Amino acid sequence: MKLALPQERRRRWLIGTVLAVAMALLAANGLYQRGMSPSAGTRPSAAPQDVPSDALIAATTSNQSIIAEADAARAANAALGIVPDAIEPSRPFAGPAEPYMRQQAELCLAQAIYYEAGFEGETGRRAVAQVVLNRVRHPAFPHSVCEVVYQRTGGVCQFTFACDGALARIPVPAVWERSLREAREALAGQVETSVGMATHYHADYVYPAWAPRLEKVAAIGQHLFYRWPLGWGRRKAFAAAYTGIETGVLPVPVAAETGGAEAAMKVPDQAGGEIAPRRSQNEGGYVDTSKGWRPSIADVESEAATGTSSAPPQ
């Protein structure tokens, strides 16, 4: 038999239930406003006006809409001024102490330097490395070097060399060694102050739709650098802890020891030695297709010959 609650008790129970549901909804809304962004990072604790909108976050991490190219893009980029007093130098970065993890971090960062800006000037190369390390410490991005370099959001690789087949090409040895050295120096605390807290960049011959919505902080070589607007682009927002765990490193092709023009692959193993070279049977390049990346070979050799970079917008 169902017992009826006294009328006063039922009234108090109903009021309490309504209040509990209302408070839960308010809390959920607050978490949405301050919490997870479409780029799978946790927003810093800040007032809503201090962080960019979800629409802007999504626009900078998905298929970018290019609204101008070539001369028209350069004119549009030139008209977009650099924000005065926008440079806040980043804090020195401390790479992982464990030797294997440090080696992996150096490899991932060197890949970003080489394939994104390997034939730029020194400042331009170090600026790209700084963007990677800035992302590692920002709540909007993953918190290891390799995860940032290979990040894929909404079907789009944040650094396109990881998806477009560029990693299948044998690096120019001297340029690769230079990239490794600069990666080691950045992970040992060297700061490239010219780009401040920049987390985005693109080549000057394209004009992405998101460019005027971020804050342009520097123009170096063929790349233009940007930080988030509002509080999210300030140094105090870069408070995420570095995990120190580096996994999923893609190997770098090197010249085969037996001579000839064939590519071989060498990557360090966890014991500090080398895995034997393995030749690729994938004409699309050394691309981890299990992650959904679609290879389309980039003409990296032409960059070495001309001293230009074909890096798409980041």
BAFI-3210 file (N, C-alpha, C; in Angstrom, 3 decimals, decimal comma, padded with zeros to 6 digits):
// residues 314
n [1|2|3|4|5|6|7|8|9|10|11|12|13|14|15|16|17|18|19|20|21|22|23|24|25|26|27|28|29|30|31|32|33|34|35|36|37|38|39|40|41|42|43|44|45|46|47|48|49|50|51|52|53|54|55|56|57|58|59|60|61|62|63|64|65|66|67|68|69|70|71|72|73|74|75|76|77|78|79|80|81|82|83|84|85|86|87|88|89|90|91|92|93|94|95|96|97|98|99|100|101|102|103|104|105|106|107|108|109|110|111|112|113|114|115|116|117|118|119|120|121|122|123|124|125|126|127|128|129|130|131|132|133|134|135|136|137|138|139|140|141|142|143|144|145|146|147|148|149|150|151|152|153|154|155|156|157|158|159|160|161|162|163|164|165|166|167|168|169|170|171|172|173|174|175|176|177|178|179|180|181|182|183|184|185|186|187|188|189|190|191|192|193|194|195|196|197|198|199|200|201|202|203|204|205|206|207|208|209|210|211|212|213|214|215|216|217|218|219|220|221|222|223|224|225|226|227|228|229|230|231|232|233|234|235|236|237|238|239|240|241|242|243|244|245|246|247|248|249|250|251|252|253|254|255|256|257|258|259|260|261|262|263|264|265|266|267|268|269|270|271|272|273|274|275|276|277|278|279|280|281|282|283|284|285|286|287|288|289|290|291|292|293|294|295|296|297|298|299|300|301|302|303|304|305|306|307|308|309|310|311|312|313|314]
n.u [000,848|000,539|001,845|000,713|002,465|002,526|000,994|002,597|005,158|005,424|005,374|007,768|009,594|009,231|010,010|012,692|013,685|013,347|015,063|017,527|017,795|017,901|020,281|022,112|021,889|022,812|025,445|026,403|026,208|028,087|030,417|030,488|030,908|033,417|034,876|035,615|037,040|036,499|038,926|039,840|041,014|041,408|039,927|041,463|040,879|038,892|037,189|034,363|034,720|037,420|038,383|038,570|035,804|033,966|033,469|035,572|037,745|037,191|037,400|040,104|041,204|040,292|039,434|040,881|039,514|040,614|040,807|042,138|044,906|048,366|049,411|047,195|046,712|049,096|048,826|046,536|047,477|049,512|048,022|046,927|047,728|050,497|049,998|050,494|053,037|052,792|054,419|055,214|057,693|058,115|058,323|061,318|061,560|061,475|062,653|061,996|063,481|064,201|066,226|065,394|062,809|063,461|064,953|062,973|061,270|063,005|063,286|060,654|060,256|062,356|061,501|059,274|060,579|062,269|060,522|058,604|059,952|062,567|064,230|064,106|065,315|067,411|065,983|063,346|063,158|063,573|061,399|059,196|059,665|059,255|056,516|055,463|056,272|054,991|052,338|052,309|052,168|049,773|046,329|044,568|045,646|047,345|049,618|052,246|055,265|055,365|052,663|051,520|052,805|051,885|049,174|045,774|042,806|039,387|039,678|041,807|045,252|047,254|049,843|050,806|052,792|052,945|050,952|050,946|052,694|055,289|057,174|058,172|060,270|063,799|065,674|067,712|070,942|072,679|070,902|068,995|070,521|071,063|068,455|067,906|069,787|068,841|066,356|067,130|068,276|066,085|064,495|066,116|065,783|066,205|064,792|062,792|062,297|061,059|058,488|056,905|054,076|052,948|050,756|049,896|050,468|050,954|051,762|052,919|051,764|049,165|045,886|044,175|040,799|040,642|042,666|042,329|040,979|042,540|045,458|047,956|051,387|053,983|056,103|058,048|060,425|058,857|056,624|053,795|052,927|050,727|048,799|046,372|043,389|042,470|042,524|043,425|045,607|047,673|050,600|050,057|048,045|049,267|049,619|049,468|050,547|053,452|053,604|055,817|055,886|056,519|055,292|054,465|056,121|056,955|059,144|062,192|063,189|066,299|069,395|070,122|072,396|073,717|074,164|073,108|069,893|067,704|065,310|065,724|064,693|065,396|065,107|065,578|065,816|064,422|066,549|068,584|069,947|069,696|066,913|066,823|067,224|064,264|062,609|060,306|057,136|055,110|053,810|052,672|054,048|055,643|053,333|051,141|048,569|046,673|045,749|044,076|045,221|045,802|047,926|049,719|052,097|054,488|056,467|059,290|061,943|062,144|061,959|064,396|066,042|065,239|065,108|062,749|059,628|056,902|054,940|051,654|048,923|049,010]
n.v [-001,181|002,241|004,890|008,104|011,176|013,663|016,835|019,168|018,109|017,024|019,362|020,648|018,743|018,882|021,540|021,409|019,532|020,883|023,070|021,723|020,610|022,965|024,128|022,196|022,455|025,082|024,768|022,974|024,575|026,528|024,987|024,385|026,913|027,507|025,272|022,458|022,840|022,790|021,881|019,955|020,698|021,967|024,892|027,793|028,868|031,491|034,616|034,649|036,630|036,707|034,682|033,263|032,719|029,618|029,223|030,563|029,118|026,620|027,356|027,771|025,311|023,542|022,678|025,200|028,128|029,546|032,750|034,337|034,320|034,221|037,233|038,777|037,752|038,472|041,235|041,548|040,449|042,268|044,503|043,873|044,761|044,475|043,784|046,307|046,245|043,497|041,390|039,059|037,476|033,959|031,624|029,800|026,511|023,277|020,328|016,726|014,804|012,142|010,096|008,668|009,686|012,365|012,195|011,400|013,644|015,575|014,607|014,852|017,638|018,551|017,591|019,242|021,729|021,284|020,448|022,414|024,871|024,598|025,749|028,384|031,455|031,566|032,733|032,398|029,599|028,931|030,233|028,701|026,386|027,513|028,095|025,498|024,653|026,591|025,832|023,358|024,115|025,403|025,426|024,713|022,805|019,602|018,172|017,353|017,306|015,713|014,997|017,490|018,136|016,104|016,445|015,958|017,300|017,176|015,801|017,101|017,708|019,513|020,338|020,210|018,732|016,309|014,840|015,020|013,478|014,397|013,432|011,203|011,872|012,012|013,830|016,786|016,317|018,160|020,206|018,837|017,997|020,486|021,248|019,346|020,142|022,711|022,010|020,596|022,689|024,377|022,732|022,660|025,050|027,415|030,395|031,727|034,892|036,523|035,884|035,775|034,752|033,288|031,025|030,218|030,188|031,156|030,836|033,637|033,846|033,055|033,816|033,170|032,742|033,042|034,762|037,680|037,534|036,678|037,800|039,400|039,015|038,939|039,022|036,904|035,944|033,900|033,500|034,369|035,242|034,516|035,197|033,979|035,965|038,282|037,219|034,633|034,617|035,606|035,440|034,393|032,572|030,307|027,827|025,106|021,856|020,220|016,921|015,259|012,815|011,205|009,898|007,860|008,639|009,469|007,894|009,086|009,316|008,092|008,044|004,985|002,605|000,922|002,286|003,975|005,294|004,638|004,937|004,493|003,570|004,782|004,666|005,557|002,978|001,894|001,110|002,658|002,068|001,341|000,745|-001,639|-000,572|-000,157|-000,627|001,336|000,331|001,836|003,952|006,345|007,480|007,803|007,577|007,463|005,688|004,546|006,460|007,859|009,616|011,067|010,415|012,635|013,350|015,807|018,296|018,376|018,379|020,402|022,630|022,591|023,198|025,729|027,233|027,936|027,681|025,476|025,419|024,967|026,959|027,285]
n.w [000,000|-000,799|000,948|001,728|001,730|004,277|003,576|004,014|004,219|001,666|000,178|001,031|000,166|-002,612|-003,186|-002,358|-004,192|-006,649|-006,248|-006,037|-008,599|-010,104|-009,138|-009,986|-012,748|-013,078|-012,207|-014,122|-016,384|-015,731|-015,758|-018,450|-019,531|-018,510|-018,887|-020,837|-024,004|-027,632|-028,607|-026,943|-024,508|-021,183|-020,055|-018,566|-015,178|-015,224|-015,753|-018,038|-020,032|-020,319|-021,871|-025,187|-027,485|-027,929|-030,616|-031,887|-030,954|-032,101|-034,775|-035,152|-034,923|-036,760|-040,176|-041,791|-043,175|-046,015|-047,055|-048,789|-051,108|-052,155|-053,691|-052,914|-050,389|-049,079|-049,075|-047,493|-045,109|-044,515|-043,971|-041,594|-038,555|-036,225|-032,827|-030,468|-027,960|-027,396|-026,726|-024,395|-022,915|-022,883|-020,139|-019,330|-020,651|-019,252|-020,225|-020,291|-017,667|-017,732|-019,733|-022,120|-022,623|-022,967|-025,304|-027,096|-026,998|-028,040|-030,658|-031,709|-031,503|-033,091|-035,569|-036,001|-036,184|-038,428|-040,604|-040,673|-040,672|-041,509|-043,430|-042,995|-041,463|-038,469|-036,298|-037,144|-037,181|-034,490|-033,456|-034,281|-032,774|-030,256|-030,342|-030,300|-027,703|-026,176|-026,641|-025,335|-022,664|-022,464|-021,537|-023,625|-025,257|-025,871|-023,398|-023,765|-025,706|-028,067|-028,347|-028,884|-031,320|-033,006|-032,860|-033,631|-034,618|-035,031|-037,467|-038,623|-038,870|-036,645|-037,149|-040,269|-041,580|-040,345|-041,423|-044,214|-045,643|-045,681|-043,909|-045,107|-046,688|-047,062|-044,772|-045,287|-044,323|-042,826|-042,192|-040,736|-038,498|-037,405|-036,716|-034,725|-032,784|-032,131|-031,109|-028,808|-027,364|-026,944|-025,329|-023,178|-021,990|-023,449|-024,613|-027,164|-027,624|-029,456|-030,296|-028,109|-026,331|-028,392|-030,029|-032,461|-036,012|-039,463|-042,974|-044,917|-047,404|-047,421|-046,195|-043,539|-042,316|-039,579|-038,835|-038,398|-036,021|-033,983|-032,115|-033,691|-033,343|-034,322|-037,239|-038,978|-041,189|-043,519|-041,992|-039,983|-036,714|-033,962|-030,987|-028,585|-028,110|-025,448|-021,967|-022,326|-023,953|-022,492|-020,408|-017,853|-018,259|-019,193|-017,666|-017,510|-016,558|-017,639|-018,834|-019,155|-020,355|-023,268|-026,171|-029,077|-031,199|-034,502|-036,778|-038,381|-041,736|-043,005|-044,867|-046,489|-045,130|-046,836|-049,114|-052,164|-053,246|-051,792|-049,119|-045,631|-042,304|-039,090|-035,646|-032,211|-029,740|-026,563|-025,079|-025,781|-028,063|-031,562|-033,666|-036,236|-039,660|-041,591|-044,557|-046,436|-047,591|-048,276|-050,431|-049,934|-047,930|-044,658|-042,711|-040,032|-040,546|-038,970|-037,311|-038,850|-040,621|-043,780|-046,355|-048,499|-050,575|-049,833|-051,432|-050,339|-051,090|-052,995|-051,421|-050,127|-052,243|-053,042|-050,788|-049,574|-047,768|-047,650|-045,800|-044,698|-043,249|-039,707]
ca.u [000,000|001,310|001,568|000,753|003,221|001,759|001,051|003,717|006,387|005,494|005,705|009,186|010,350|009,151|010,846|014,092|014,046|013,464|016,285|018,685|017,918|018,334|021,695|022,888|021,916|023,710|026,817|026,770|026,420|029,361|031,493|030,569|031,486|034,812|035,498|036,270|036,919|036,488|040,257|040,135|041,841|040,627|040,155|041,900|039,840|038,863|035,875|034,085|035,250|038,873|038,744|037,890|034,588|034,125|033,487|036,920|038,606|036,937|037,865|041,565|041,652|039,615|039,832|040,881|039,000|041,570|040,003|042,981|046,181|049,385|049,561|046,046|046,933|050,173|048,281|045,643|048,310|050,218|047,057|046,614|048,878|050,987|049,469|051,573|053,400|052,167|055,398|055,534|058,552|057,730|059,246|062,138|060,926|062,333|062,316|061,981|064,777|064,481|066,939|064,625|061,739|064,081|065,317|061,741|060,837|063,910|062,977|059,388|060,439|063,218|060,662|058,500|061,494|062,759|059,511|057,837|060,750|063,966|065,007|063,959|066,434|067,460|064,884|062,118|063,166|063,373|060,037|058,303|059,870|058,626|055,072|055,179|056,409|053,892|051,125|052,412|051,832|048,485|045,250|043,801|046,384|047,943|050,647|053,564|055,764|054,950|051,213|051,255|053,289|051,053|047,768|044,791|041,530|038,348|040,168|042,844|046,506|047,617|051,071|050,437|053,858|052,707|049,899|050,964|053,704|056,611|058,094|058,742|061,442|065,044|066,081|069,056|071,633|073,157|069,736|068,394|071,359|070,820|067,131|068,050|070,499|067,956|065,339|067,755|068,469|064,775|064,067|067,011|065,420|066,402|063,517|062,762|061,450|060,460|057,076|056,168|053,201|052,249|050,337|049,449|051,163|050,665|052,645|052,438|051,103|047,757|045,201|043,072|039,679|040,805|043,782|041,972|040,306|043,585|046,316|049,208|052,462|055,290|056,297|059,432|060,580|057,595|055,560|053,169|052,654|049,551|048,429|044,945|042,979|042,041|043,405|043,946|046,876|048,652|051,492|049,492|047,166|050,075|049,920|049,282|051,751|054,033|053,534|057,106|055,713|056,538|055,015|053,910|057,029|057,132|060,569|062,700|063,932|067,708|069,984|070,449|073,828|074,281|074,327|071,945|068,962|066,533|065,170|065,608|064,171|066,073|064,632|066,218|064,991|064,442|067,825|069,571|070,533|068,898|066,145|067,383|066,496|063,191|062,257|058,881|056,361|053,958|054,158|052,141|054,934|055,643|052,214|050,406|047,199|045,740|045,192|043,194|045,929|045,776|049,183|049,809|053,510|054,871|057,717|060,252|063,212|062,143|062,210|065,838|066,694|064,859|065,185|061,420|058,843|055,544|054,111|050,312|048,651|048,869]
ca.v [000,000|003,479|005,856|009,502|012,084|014,840|017,895|020,070|017,398|016,932|020,678|020,876|017,833|019,397|022,740|020,981|018,880|021,921|023,821|020,874|020,526|024,277|024,304|021,313|023,060|026,238|024,281|022,424|025,689|027,145|024,133|024,540|028,218|027,578|023,969|021,846|023,490|021,811|021,352|018,954|021,234|022,602|026,330|028,280|029,460|032,923|035,113|034,342|037,629|036,589|033,580|033,369|031,935|028,271|029,309|030,942|027,973|025,617|027,864|027,699|023,923|022,726|023,055|026,651|028,714|030,502|033,729|035,012|033,655|034,899|038,680|039,286|037,368|039,294|042,577|041,466|040,243|043,515|045,456|043,440|045,237|043,776|044,380|046,964|045,730|042,184|040,361|038,636|036,303|032,738|031,093|028,696|025,196|022,211|019,061|015,586|014,422|010,757|010,197|008,205|010,646|013,571|011,887|011,418|015,039|016,251|014,169|015,465|019,075|018,731|017,392|020,469|022,769|020,979|020,382|023,642|026,091|024,202|026,580|029,761|031,918|030,988|033,223|031,744|028,197|028,886|030,705|027,548|025,571|028,191|027,897|024,140|024,608|027,387|025,011|022,316|024,675|026,095|024,466|024,336|021,844|018,500|018,630|016,810|017,841|014,874|015,105|018,763|018,077|015,187|016,621|015,903|017,755|017,248|015,299|017,980|017,746|020,882|020,589|019,406|017,832|015,008|014,159|015,185|012,644|015,017|012,618|010,142|012,382|012,003|015,209|017,256|015,971|019,298|020,952|018,010|018,087|021,814|021,212|018,595|020,973|023,784|021,382|020,338|023,962|024,860|021,878|022,945|026,328|028,605|031,012|032,627|035,971|037,328|035,549|035,843|033,643|032,869|029,624|029,975|030,903|030,709|031,415|034,964|033,824|032,733|034,653|032,378|033,517|033,322|035,677|038,944|037,299|036,516|038,974|039,217|039,497|038,991|038,547|036,423|035,176|033,717|033,148|035,373|034,575|035,049|034,655|034,072|037,266|038,351|036,640|033,324|034,792|036,188|034,439|033,751|031,475|029,167|027,225|023,659|021,108|019,318|015,557|014,592|011,518|011,396|008,638|007,960|009,363|008,932|007,864|009,974|008,551|008,428|007,349|003,590|002,393|000,162|003,175|004,079|006,383|004,172|005,458|003,545|004,227|004,496|005,382|005,009|002,126|002,327|000,767|003,626|001,662|001,702|-000,283|-001,845|000,143|-000,878|000,115|001,599|-000,162|002,743|005,044|007,588|008,066|007,234|008,227|006,526|005,708|004,100|007,661|008,509|010,612|010,769|010,889|013,275|013,700|017,208|018,420|018,961|018,606|021,702|023,636|022,614|023,824|027,133|027,960|028,392|026,734|025,333|025,091|025,540|027,700|026,536]
ca.w [000,000|-000,924|001,999|001,275|002,593|004,708|002,579|004,262|003,869|000,208|-000,348|001,272|-000,712|-003,980|-003,253|-002,297|-005,460|-007,670|-005,987|-006,348|-010,053|-010,587|-008,815|-010,856|-014,088|-013,032|-012,122|-015,430|-017,304|-015,385|-016,266|-019,904|-019,856|-018,119|-018,932|-021,972|-025,300|-028,711|-028,886|-025,921|-023,433|-020,132|-019,983|-017,262|-014,349|-015,515|-016,130|-019,435|-020,963|-020,407|-022,762|-026,471|-027,630|-028,471|-032,077|-032,303|-030,672|-033,141|-036,076|-035,249|-034,776|-037,757|-041,524|-041,875|-044,409|-046,565|-047,772|-049,788|-051,339|-052,956|-053,494|-052,154|-048,992|-048,514|-048,841|-046,337|-043,923|-044,213|-043,411|-040,233|-037,803|-035,035|-031,603|-029,718|-026,634|-027,252|-026,404|-023,033|-023,099|-022,186|-019,137|-019,856|-020,610|-018,732|-020,845|-019,365|-017,113|-018,109|-021,007|-023,277|-022,883|-023,517|-026,678|-027,873|-027,102|-028,976|-032,010|-032,137|-031,673|-034,266|-036,751|-036,205|-036,668|-039,775|-041,654|-040,707|-040,877|-041,578|-044,349|-042,566|-040,654|-037,129|-035,468|-037,596|-036,742|-033,040|-033,180|-034,423|-031,573|-029,125|-030,454|-029,820|-026,247|-025,622|-026,662|-024,303|-021,353|-022,499|-021,272|-024,813|-026,078|-025,101|-022,473|-024,056|-026,970|-029,193|-028,522|-029,556|-032,700|-033,790|-032,500|-034,715|-034,074|-036,046|-038,738|-039,154|-038,124|-036,312|-037,903|-041,424|-042,036|-039,746|-042,178|-045,668|-046,256|-045,670|-043,118|-045,938|-047,400|-046,302|-044,480|-045,610|-043,067|-042,030|-041,705|-039,690|-037,294|-036,835|-036,091|-033,472|-031,814|-031,676|-030,272|-027,503|-026,662|-026,490|-024,223|-022,047|-021,396|-024,283|-024,967|-028,312|-027,112|-030,528|-030,528|-026,854|-025,990|-029,611|-030,127|-033,833|-037,082|-040,829|-043,984|-045,319|-048,706|-047,237|-045,207|-042,992|-041,780|-038,147|-038,566|-037,743|-034,748|-032,982|-031,984|-034,416|-032,471|-034,974|-038,611|-039,043|-042,415|-044,234|-041,063|-039,122|-035,440|-033,271|-029,690|-028,300|-027,566|-024,057|-020,970|-022,718|-024,642|-021,587|-019,824|-016,666|-018,661|-019,611|-016,368|-017,540|-016,188|-018,641|-018,317|-019,216|-021,003|-024,717|-026,859|-030,418|-032,074|-035,847|-037,110|-039,424|-042,736|-043,175|-045,997|-046,215|-044,905|-047,948|-050,258|-053,023|-052,974|-051,065|-047,759|-044,526|-041,118|-037,829|-034,462|-031,013|-028,901|-025,171|-024,466|-026,214|-029,332|-032,724|-034,338|-037,564|-040,707|-042,261|-045,762|-046,544|-048,725|-048,354|-051,339|-049,401|-046,932|-043,320|-042,053|-039,193|-041,058|-037,937|-036,705|-039,803|-041,421|-045,204|-046,933|-049,816|-050,499|-049,988|-052,180|-049,417|-051,772|-053,666|-050,396|-049,897|-053,384|-053,204|-049,512|-049,184|-046,984|-048,133|-044,641|-044,689|-042,020|-038,458]
c.u [000,892|000,906|001,682|001,554|002,310|001,987|002,258|005,039|006,528|005,891|007,193|010,047|010,379|010,039|012,322|014,550|014,253|014,751|017,521|018,904|018,428|019,810|022,569|022,999|022,846|025,165|027,288|027,033|027,738|030,534|031,621|031,252|032,979|035,599|036,093|036,001|036,904|037,860|040,759|041,115|040,974|040,949|040,683|040,737|039,880|037,445|035,628|034,667|036,758|039,327|037,989|036,672|034,891|034,196|034,879|037,890|038,443|037,494|039,364|042,090|040,974|040,117|039,738|040,349|039,982|040,799|040,826|044,290|047,092|049,413|048,411|046,201|048,008|049,672|047,376|046,434|049,043|049,292|046,680|047,823|049,262|050,509|050,609|051,790|052,825|053,131|055,583|056,425|058,070|058,745|060,096|061,440|061,932|061,867|062,383|063,385|065,181|065,069|066,130|063,524|062,308|064,448|064,085|061,233|061,701|063,587|061,704|059,564|061,326|062,437|059,851|059,386|061,868|061,667|058,643|058,685|062,233|064,835|064,709|065,237|066,362|066,302|063,575|062,036|062,887|061,968|059,027|058,444|059,184|057,117|054,693|055,222|055,361|052,603|051,151|051,918|050,512|047,353|044,484|044,422|046,885|049,170|051,940|053,972|055,248|053,442|050,831|051,634|052,380|049,565|046,880|043,434|040,512|038,810|041,304|044,078|046,897|048,937|051,025|051,533|053,642|051,685|050,137|052,043|055,103|057,627|058,675|060,023|062,665|065,475|067,477|069,883|072,039|071,987|069,048|069,208|071,184|069,469|067,176|068,735|069,586|066,811|065,900|067,884|067,143|064,292|064,949|066,786|065,663|065,044|063,703|061,766|060,684|058,984|056,273|055,372|052,405|051,940|049,900|050,371|050,664|051,647|052,058|051,729|049,678|047,187|044,007|042,007|039,877|041,852|043,349|041,286|041,291|044,420|047,661|050,338|053,803|055,195|057,769|059,573|059,260|056,420|055,089|052,658|051,559|049,435|046,908|044,604|042,630|043,016|044,033|045,279|047,967|049,421|050,870|048,570|047,942|050,562|049,736|050,605|052,187|054,077|054,905|057,059|055,577|056,390|054,541|054,798|057,100|058,609|060,915|063,462|065,371|068,246|070,379|071,959|074,497|074,492|073,079|070,988|067,764|066,528|065,110|065,141|064,998|065,411|065,314|065,284|065,194|065,744|068,938|070,273|069,688|068,128|066,711|066,569|065,405|062,704|060,749|058,295|055,138|054,329|053,632|053,020|054,787|054,588|051,443|048,940|046,191|045,110|044,287|043,875|045,983|047,048|049,006|051,179|053,743|056,242|058,769|061,582|063,263|062,384|063,713|066,554|066,439|064,996|063,862|060,736|057,447|054,578|052,747|050,067|048,513|048,058]
c.v [001,242|004,457|007,264|010,331|013,203|015,982|018,808|019,410|017,291|018,261|020,965|020,002|018,364|020,628|022,350|020,349|019,902|022,718|023,003|020,776|021,842|024,501|023,413|021,887|024,261|025,797|023,723|023,528|026,391|026,321|024,251|025,852|028,249|026,324|023,565|022,612|022,438|021,232|020,432|019,453|021,914|024,078|026,732|028,848|030,966|033,327|034,861|035,340|037,535|035,473|033,741|032,458|030,552|028,299|029,664|029,794|026,920|026,063|027,720|026,277|022,991|023,129|024,568|027,123|029,786|031,489|034,545|034,247|034,575|036,396|039,266|038,953|038,235|040,708|042,580|041,278|041,518|044,533|045,106|043,733|044,348|044,520|045,031|046,310|044,341|041,111|040,220|037,402|035,117|032,389|029,986|027,363|024,172|020,894|017,922|015,225|013,017|010,730|009,770|009,204|011,941|013,351|011,933|012,847|015,803|015,883|014,833|016,957|019,365|018,525|018,647|021,582|022,514|021,116|021,627|024,853|025,789|025,079|028,067|030,180|031,353|031,450|032,560|030,297|028,104|029,365|029,571|026,630|026,196|028,045|026,509|024,101|025,477|026,574|023,949|022,847|025,427|025,089|024,007|023,199|020,677|018,978|017,825|017,298|017,023|014,921|016,417|018,672|017,214|015,358|016,652|016,243|017,860|016,805|016,100|017,905|019,192|021,295|019,649|018,479|016,423|014,191|014,127|014,372|013,212|014,170|011,449|010,582|012,383|013,441|015,525|017,115|017,165|020,081|020,171|018,085|019,436|021,862|020,460|019,437|022,071|023,236|021,113|021,628|024,515|024,054|022,058|024,336|027,559|029,115|031,886|033,748|036,715|037,057|035,516|034,586|033,158|031,378|029,257|030,708|030,395|031,378|032,726|034,966|033,272|033,638|033,865|033,263|033,874|034,396|036,982|038,767|036,973|037,794|038,693|039,830|039,608|038,515|038,190|035,541|035,107|033,447|034,358|034,655|035,308|034,439|034,736|035,504|037,136|037,627|035,327|033,432|035,368|035,093|033,710|032,594|030,204|028,408|025,719|022,947|020,195|017,902|014,891|013,229|011,736|010,047|008,911|008,676|008,685|008,973|008,787|009,147|009,040|007,643|005,929|003,414|001,684|001,016|003,181|005,128|005,941|004,738|004,302|004,311|003,816|005,302|004,773|004,060|002,516|001,966|001,698|003,250|002,129|000,487|-000,419|-001,088|-000,733|-000,031|000,229|000,933|000,731|003,930|006,384|008,205|007,399|007,944|007,169|006,551|005,205|005,281|008,421|009,544|010,158|011,306|011,567|013,936|015,188|017,277|019,107|019,230|019,969|022,828|023,748|023,344|025,320|027,942|028,512|027,323|026,682|025,041|025,746|026,257|026,785|027,369]
c.w [000,000|000,155|001,455|002,270|003,063|003,736|002,778|003,891|002,357|-000,404|-000,162|000,358|-002,139|-004,153|-003,249|-003,590|-006,559|-007,487|-006,349|-007,852|-010,624|-010,324|-009,698|-012,251|-014,127|-012,975|-013,453|-016,430|-017,013|-015,870|-017,763|-020,266|-019,576|-018,461|-020,245|-023,247|-026,387|-029,019|-027,781|-024,870|-022,410|-020,062|-018,619|-016,483|-014,530|-015,835|-017,603|-020,409|-021,129|-021,334|-024,076|-026,541|-028,167|-029,998|-032,585|-032,070|-031,761|-034,480|-036,244|-035,133|-035,765|-039,135|-041,677|-043,222|-044,869|-047,428|-048,758|-049,909|-052,145|-052,651|-052,685|-050,676|-048,356|-048,218|-047,615|-045,050|-043,517|-043,572|-041,975|-039,355|-036,637|-033,795|-030,823|-028,357|-026,358|-026,768|-024,891|-023,182|-022,269|-021,103|-019,771|-019,658|-020,094|-019,329|-019,855|-018,902|-017,542|-019,518|-022,225|-023,632|-023,461|-024,979|-027,585|-028,069|-028,088|-030,412|-032,527|-032,397|-032,880|-035,557|-037,044|-036,757|-038,123|-040,824|-041,736|-041,082|-041,057|-042,453|-044,146|-041,831|-039,244|-036,258|-035,848|-037,160|-035,244|-032,654|-033,293|-033,215|-030,362|-029,155|-029,936|-028,292|-025,554|-025,574|-025,568|-022,964|-021,343|-022,319|-022,505|-025,600|-025,221|-024,334|-022,575|-025,440|-028,144|-029,417|-029,204|-031,031|-033,568|-033,523|-033,736|-034,126|-035,194|-037,419|-039,334|-038,262|-037,874|-036,957|-039,103|-041,906|-041,491|-040,531|-043,681|-046,371|-046,224|-044,920|-043,906|-046,627|-046,507|-046,032|-045,016|-044,338|-042,218|-041,436|-040,596|-038,399|-036,612|-036,131|-034,764|-032,402|-031,269|-030,816|-028,875|-026,700|-026,141|-025,294|-022,988|-021,469|-022,234|-024,772|-026,198|-027,993|-028,202|-030,739|-029,237|-026,583|-027,201|-029,576|-031,544|-034,808|-038,427|-041,773|-044,487|-046,666|-048,647|-046,149|-044,674|-042,352|-040,313|-037,850|-037,894|-036,396|-033,627|-032,928|-032,634|-033,602|-033,167|-036,409|-038,749|-040,276|-043,160|-043,307|-040,252|-037,880|-034,677|-031,881|-029,559|-027,847|-026,084|-023,131|-021,378|-023,450|-023,767|-020,857|-018,644|-017,013|-018,991|-018,374|-016,355|-017,269|-017,332|-018,072|-018,244|-019,871|-022,506|-025,415|-028,277|-031,412|-033,435|-036,213|-038,265|-040,446|-042,845|-044,357|-045,607|-046,094|-046,083|-049,179|-051,108|-052,533|-052,155|-049,652|-046,771|-043,312|-039,908|-036,728|-033,255|-030,297|-027,440|-024,461|-024,911|-027,496|-030,500|-033,213|-035,747|-038,614|-041,307|-043,427|-045,890|-047,778|-048,956|-049,225|-050,850|-048,335|-045,584|-042,489|-041,270|-039,597|-040,034|-037,223|-037,666|-040,668|-042,867|-045,850|-048,282|-049,844|-050,743|-050,641|-051,326|-050,099|-052,450|-052,675|-050,133|-051,017|-053,451|-051,933|-049,069|-048,371|-047,550|-047,002|-044,759|-043,376|-040,839|-037,502]
res [m|k|l|a|l|p|q|e|r|r|r|r|w|l|i|g|t|v|l|a|v|a|m|a|l|l|a|a|n|g|l|y|q|r|g|m|s|p|s|a|g|t|r|p|s|a|a|p|q|d|v|p|s|d|a|l|i|a|a|t|t|s|n|q|s|i|i|a|e|a|d|a|a|r|a|a|n|a|a|l|g|i|v|p|d|a|i|e|p|s|r|p|f|a|g|p|a|e|p|y|m|r|q|q|a|e|l|c|l|a|q|a|i|y|y|e|a|g|f|e|g|e|t|g|r|r|a|v|a|q|v|v|l|n|r|v|r|h|p|a|f|p|h|s|v|c|e|v|v|y|q|r|t|g|g|v|c|q|f|t|f|a|c|d|g|a|l|a|r|i|p|v|p|a|v|w|e|r|s|l|r|e|a|r|e|a|l|a|g|q|v|e|t|s|v|g|m|a|t|h|y|h|a|d|y|v|y|p|a|w|a|p|r|l|e|k|v|a|a|i|g|q|h|l|f|y|r|w|p|l|g|w|g|r|r|k|a|f|a|a|a|y|t|g|i|e|t|g|v|l|p|v|p|v|a|a|e|t|g|g|a|e|a|a|m|k|v|p|d|q|a|g|g|e|i|a|p|r|r|s|q|n|e|g|g|y|v|d|t|s|k|g|w|r|p|s|i|a|d|v|e|s|e|a|a|t|g|t|s|s|a|p|p|q]
***
